[in-house]
Every structure is written in structure tokens, then in C-alpha cells.
Amino acid sequence: MTDRWSRIALRLWVALVLLFLFIPMAIIFLYAFNSSKIEAWPIEGLTLTWIKMTINDAEVVSALRLSVEVALTTTALALVLGSCAAFAIRRTAFFGRDAVNFLFVLPLALPGIITGVALHSFFGYGGILLSIWTIIVGHTTFCIVVVYNNVLARLRRTQGSLLEAAMDLGASGFQTFRDITLPLISTSIIAGAMLAFALSFDEIIVTTFTAGAQNTLPIWIFAQIRNGQRLPEVNVVVSFVILVTIIPVLIAARLTGGSGTSRVPAAR
């Protein structure tokens, strides 16, 4: 009887936590279709006016384009750097490896404002003008971590006997990587890329310190919330950002659920 009530209490607690997290998001989605400019509950009615207005807003479209460009470039850089770092840490032994591993993970543990201030000071000291490239550098510093962690975790679960068997059969290093290693880690790479894209797309703190005159979507949202004049459009944009952020995270969670061993090609 005690175990039964414990399970019921645990499920009730989980349900309350999920409601606490997702009810505000659901309300934002409803406000995006609210026929009134006033955010009051219950809403007066439903309309597509704000969505049409947002789509036709050149400022929003420009901010969205810049955010997507930054996120895609950041994801590409994080994929290359994070994957190479994971291979180096896992496959080689050298003095200070644990310290290097700690330094790779540190940017994600630090508050965003510390990373932003540090990067802003570095760019100012070096005489580097703030631009889209400084935003990309700032985002890459913490997006590398999610790719690195995903690939490293998968490499740690990879059976070394598979690689040894491929080499014993005469496969070169490139063939072993192409036919064995890459299929094993492919889902972790894709998951890391999606998480990096989602993390970069909605990052505001680091962007604020490294953007200069560049207007990305998070900065636009922050500015309009402070002004309080275009809240219906803000609700539409925030709803879009939530979707763009949640969908890659869900896909990444789905991909990382398997071990990846089944993806190794069958022997021919």
C-alpha cells in the first residue's frame, strides 16, 4: 500500500512540475492569436492578424534571418570542433587530459553574463569590432560543449573490439572511421547539432554583449518587451522561438535514446 501511494504522489508531483513549466508556454501561444492587444484572461477571441503583421514586418524578418545565419554557422563550427575534441580526449592519452576536459565543459557551466562580459572585454582589448562574427564566436564557445558531450558519451559506449576487428581485417584508418565509427556516433552528432542550433538560436545574454548594432531575434524580443508597444507581435515571435527550440531538443532526445550499435553496417 505504501509503494502504491508513493507512486501516485510521484506521478502527481511530476504532473504539477510539467504543468508549471508548460502552462505559461501554452498561454503565450494563445496570446499570439488573441484578438485584443491587451493581455488579459480569458482572451476576447481568436485572430490571425498578429501573425500576418509579424510576417510582413521587415525588422522581424531581418532579425530572424540573422539569428538563423548565426545558429547555422555556429552549429557547423561546433560540430567540427566539438567532435574533434571528443576524439582527441577519448582516443589519446596525454598529460593534463582531465584539465582539458574540464575546460571544454566549463563554458556551459558558467553563467551566460560572465561569458558575455569576458568576450566583450576580449574583443574591446583586441580592437575587434562587434559584428555577426563576434556573435558566432560567442555562441560557438558554449555550443561546442553540447556536441562534445554527446560525441564523447557515445565514444565511451563504443565497443573497442569492433574497431580492432576492422583493423585486423585490413581496414585502413579512414575505412574504419567511415564504416564503423561514423555509423556508431552518427546519431550523437546529429543530436549534438540540433541541441547546438537550439541553444544558439535563443541565446540572448551572450548575443547582447557581442552583437554591436546587429539585431537578432532574442534582442528584438527583449527590446519590444521593454517598450511594451508591440506585445502581440512579441507573442507571435516568442511562440515561434519556442517551437524552433523545443523541436530540435525533442528530436535530439529521441536520437540519443538508442545505443547506436545497430547502425553499424552488416558484414558483406
Secondary structure by P-SEA (a helix, b strand, c coil): caaaaaaaaaaaaaaaaaaaccaaaaaaaaaaaccccccccccccccaaaaaaaaacaaaaaaaaaaaaaaaaaaaaaaaaaaaaaaaaccccccaaaaaaaaaaccccccaaaaaaaaaaaaaaacccccaaaaaaaaaaaaaaaaaaaaaaaaaaccaaaaaaaaaacccaaaaaaccccccaaaaaaaaaaaaaaaaaaccaaaaacccccccaaaaaaaaaaacccaaaaaaaaaaaaaaaaaaaaaaaaaacccccccccccc
